[in-house]
């Protein structure tokens, strides 16, 4: 089977404006969650969120930004970092045949700010105040399309939409396209920007968000007995992936290997995970099978771990079920404890965190885990980063989404060149 390697990474997150600063924040156990100080949050029951550390207005020209939803702005920033990191020219797409270059960038919700802000303008000031760019701004495929335009990708531009599993599904799709020989290089990942009164109110009405407004940094607390919901985050993470043969031929640096992926569906409920964890376990097992790995090869799992009462323990049990006794040797973490939940962008960021954990041989902590839930039967790196052993390592990253979507990505440090 064709080996697929990661040759470029980029991110803009609540912890930093690139992956290096984001990773440093993760290892240090830094929280990116803060109080929302804008007036529009005053009457909301939830007044905390995790905005990106570096606002896109600092990096994107104001005129250009007016034609792009915030989610697309974040995707372009992360994509440019990843593309440049892979050794390519952002403007010219130099070194890649456009007909052998694909894009798969996901968003769980899409251009929410563009949709709602333009509706506000029409309602308050009339239809003439609606931007003529509204439709191409609000489309869910806008981030992928704009990344594709920037690098001249012609082998296909795709936008998987599967809620909070979206960007890991985008990575899986890119993996498949490369294995099938339909492209030599793929730009994959996800983005989301939904910190807005409506989603905060809607998720709040579902009792899905933490209301620890007086302690924002302590609000996201996966597996803690006192957890009361997730924290809304925003950001983007992008990877450049390519066949090992193509990467070696051009002398690219290699971070590691995307060894496999597993996708399942619960078919249980629109918003609640199947409490048996069957679909989640099967996704992990399918990822292992696809990668040619056994449960004993896995040393780390970056969990979906959102900090919700039902979801956290279901996932812990599904990890134990998928890996069996081998789970005793696995260090689990949830970096959402620091970044909040990036929804459609979460999987890609956490796949990058998984990659960095293998490369640097250290697992970032799950912060705020002060009182582990009774019955937690996996080894979570609580509050302090944990070392990983030397040698060849493999890990899993899980993403689960409303609708019962489950995606697991298997990463190894095989083929890494530094």
N, C-alpha and C positions, 0 to 999 in steps of 0.2 A: 504494500500500500504506500502511496505517495506520502512522504512526511511533510508536514506543514509547520513552518517556524515563524516566530514573531521577530520582526526586524525593526519595528518602529513603534514608539509609544507616545501618547500625548494625553493630557488631562487638564481640566480646569474644574476645581472642586471647592467645597467649603473649607478645605485645609490648605489649599495652595493653588497658585496659578499654573502649575505644571506638575508632572508626576513626581519629580524629585522632591519638591517641597511637600506635596501631598503624602508621599511615602514617609518622609521625615516626621511629619505630624502624626501619622498612624503609629509608627514605632514608639514615639514619645507618649502616646496616649492622649493626644490633644483633642479637645472637643471643638467642632465648628458650629455648634448650635448657639443661638443667641436670641435675645428678646427682639421682637419686631417693634420698632419705634414709630413707624408711620401711623398717621391718624386713622387710616382705614381699618387698623386692627383693634382699635380701642374697644369696640363693642363685641368682638369675637371671643368665644370661650377659649380659643387657642391663640396665643400671642407669641409663639416661639417658632423658629425655623432655622434652616442652615443655608444661607445664601453663599454663593461663590465668593471666595476670598478676594479675587481680583475681578471687578466688574467689567463686563465686555466693553463698556463705553471707554475704558482706558486703552483698548487695543484695536477697536474697529472705528473707522471713520464715521462721523455722525451722519453724513449723507447716505452712505452705504447702509448704516445700521437701520435707517428709517424704512428700508425695503426688506428687512429681515426680522422675523420673530426672534425673541430672546433665545429660544431653544436652538435655532439655527445659528445664531451668533456664537453660542457656546460650542456647538459642533464644529464650526469652522476654525475656531481657535485651537481646539484639541486636535483636529485633523491636520492643521498646518504644522503643529509641533511633531506629530507622529510621522508625517510625510517627510519633513526635513530630517528628523532623527533617523529615518531609514536611508538617508543619503540621496533623496530625490529633490528636484527643484520644484517648489510649490507652484510657480507660475507656468513653467513650461512642461511639466510632467516628464522631464528629460530622463531617459534611460528605460522607459517602459512603453511598449507598444500599446497605444490607447485601446486597441481591439483585444488586448489581453489583460486589461485592467478593469476590475469591477469594484463596486461600492455596495456595502450592506450596512446601513446606519439606521438604527431604530429610534422610535420615540413612542412611549406608551400612550400619551395624550395628544401631543402635537402642539400646534400654534395657539394655545389657549389665550395668551395675552393679546395676540392680534385679533382673535375673534371677539373677545369680550370688550376690549378697548374700543374697537371700531363700532360695536353695537352701542356702547355708551355714547360715542360721538354722534351716531345717527339719532338715537333717542333724544339726546339733549340739545343737539344743534342742527339736525337735519341731514338728509342723505348726502348733500354735497361735501360734508366733512368726512365722509368715509374714504379711506385711502384706496386708490386704484390698485394698490399692491396687496390688498387684504387677502384675496383668495390664494395667490401663491405664497403668502406668508403663513396662513393658517393650516395649509395642507400638512398632513402627517408626514408626507414624503419630502417636504421642503428641506429639512437638514440633509438628507441623503442626496437630493437633487443638487443642492448648492455645493456640496463636497465634490460630487461628480463633475459638475461644471468647472470647478476650480482646478481639478487635476486632469480634466479631459478624458474621463473614464468612458469607454464605449462598449465594454463587455457586459454591461448590465448594471443598473442602479436599483437597489432594492430597499424596502422598508418593512420589515416584519413588525407587526403590532400585536403584542400579546401581554399587555399590561406590564407588570414589573419583571416579567421574564423576557421582555422584548430584546434587549441588547445582547443577552446571551444567545437568544435565538438568531440574532443577526450574525454573531460570531459563528454559530453552527452552520448557517447558510453559506457564509464565506468559506468555511472549511470544506463543505461539500462541493462548491463551485471549483475550488482549486483541485480537489481530488478527482473530480470528473474531467479535468483538463479544459474547462471552459474559460479559465483565466490563469495567468501566471502570478499576478499580484492582486490582493484584495484589501480594501480599506474597510474595516469593520468596527462596530461599537454602537454607542447610543448617546442620547442626550435628553434632557428634560428641564423645563423651567415652568413650574406651576405654583410658585409661591404667590398666591393671589387670594383675595377674600373668598371667592366662590369655592375653590377646592378645599381651603381650610375650613370653611363652614360645612361643606358637604361631608368631608371625612370626619369632621368633628361630630356631626349629627349621627354618623355611624358608630361613634364611640371608638374610632380607630386611632385617633391622635392622642398623644400625651398632653395632659393639661398641667404639667409641672411648670407653670409660667414663672414661678418665683425662683426656679433653679434650672435655667435652660441647659446648662452644661451637663446636668445630671439626669436629664429627661429621657434620653435614649439609653435603655438599660436591658439589653437582651438577656433572657434567662434569669433575671433578678425577680425575686418574689414580689417586689413592689412595682414592677413595670405596669404602665397603664396605657401603652400605645406607642406608635412610632412618631418620629419627627420628620416633617416634610423637608426635603433637601432639594438642591438643584445642582446641575453640572453636566459635564460631558467627559467621556473617556473613549479614546480611539486607538486601535491597533492597526499596524500594517503587517499583513501576513502574506507569506509566499511559499512556494514549494522549496524544499531544501536545496534541490538542484539549482533552481533559479538564484537563490540567495548566495550559494557558494560560487556560482559562475560570475557574479558581479562583486564578490568579495565583501558582502554585507556582514555587519556584526549580527549576532543572533542572541536574543535574550533567552529563548527556550522554545519548547515545542507545544503546539496545541495537538495533543495526542488523540483526543476523541470527544464526542458529545453524545448526550442522551436526552431525548425529548419524549415526554408523556403528557397525558391529560387525566385529571381526576374524574371528570364527568360526575361530580358530586354536588357542587353548589357554586353559585356565581361568585361569592366572596369568601366563604369559609373553606379552609383546606379539609380534605378528607381526613378525619381524625385518625384513621388507621395508618396514614402516611404511605400507603401502598404505591401511589403514583410517584411520590418523591423518591422512594427507595428504588423503584424500577428505573427512574431516570438516571440515578447514580450508577446502578448496575449496568445499564445500557452504555453509559459513558465509559465504564471500565472495559466492557466487552469491545466497544468500538476502538478503544485505545490499545487493546491487547495487554491490559494490565490486570492484576489480581488485587483483591482487597488488601493483601499484605504489602503491596507496593505503596499504598497511600500513607503519607505521613502528616498530611494537613488537609483540613476542609475549611474553606472560607464560606461560612453558612449564610443563608438568606437572612436569618436572624433579625427580624424587624423590630422586636421589642413589643410584640402584641401578646396578650395572654394566651391565646389558643395556638398561634402559629409557632412560637418558639419551641414549645415542648413536643409538638407534633414532629418538627424537623429533627430535634435531638433523637427522638425514637426512630425516625426514618434513617438517620445516619447509622445508628446502631444496627438496625435491621439490614441495611445494605452492606455493611462492612463486617458484621458479626464480631467475632472475638478480635479481629484485626483492629477494630475501633479502639481497643485498649492502647494502641501505639500511635494514635492519631491526635494531633492538637487541633482543636476547633476554635474558631474565632468569628466574631461579627464586627466588621469595620463600620457598620451602620451606627454602632454606638458612638462613633466620632463624627461621621459625615452626615448623619441622618439618612433618610431613604430617598434616593434619586429616582425612584420609580422606573421609568423606561431606560434610564441611564445607569441604574444600579449594577446590573450584571457585568457590564463592561468594566466599570471601575473596580469591581471586586475581582474580576478575572485578572486585571492588572495587579491588584494587591496580592493575589495568589502567586502570580508570576514573580513579583518582587520578593515575596517570602521565600520562594525556592532559590532565587538568585542570591539573596543576602543571607539565607539560612536563619531567618528569624521570623516568628509569627507575631504580628501586631496584637496588642491586647484587646479584649472586650472590656471597655471601661464601664464603670458604674455597677459592676457585678459584685454587690456587697452582701447579698443574701440569696445564694443560688436556690432556685426552685427545688423543692423536694422531688426526688425521683429523677433528677438530671443525671443521665447515665453516659455522658460523654465528657471528655477532658477538655474543658474550656480554658483558654489562656486568660485568666481573670486579672485585669488591671495592670499587669506587667507583661511585657513582651517575653516570648519564650524562644529559646534556640532550637534549631533543627540540626540533625546530624549531617556529617559530610557525606559525599558520595552522590550517586544517582537518586534523585527524589521525584516523587509524583504527588499531585494534590488535586482536589476537586473544588470547584466553585459552584454553588447552588443558587438558582433564581426561580422563584415561584410567583405566579401572578393571578389576579382575579380572573375568574373563568376556569380555574383549575389548571393553568399552564405550568409545567415543570420542565426546567432545563438544567442539566449539569454539564459542566465543561471540565475535561481532564487536561491538566498541564503537567509537563515534566521539564526538568532542566537539561534534558538530553540535547545535544548539538549546540549548547551554548558556547560561544567563542570568547567570553570574558566573564 
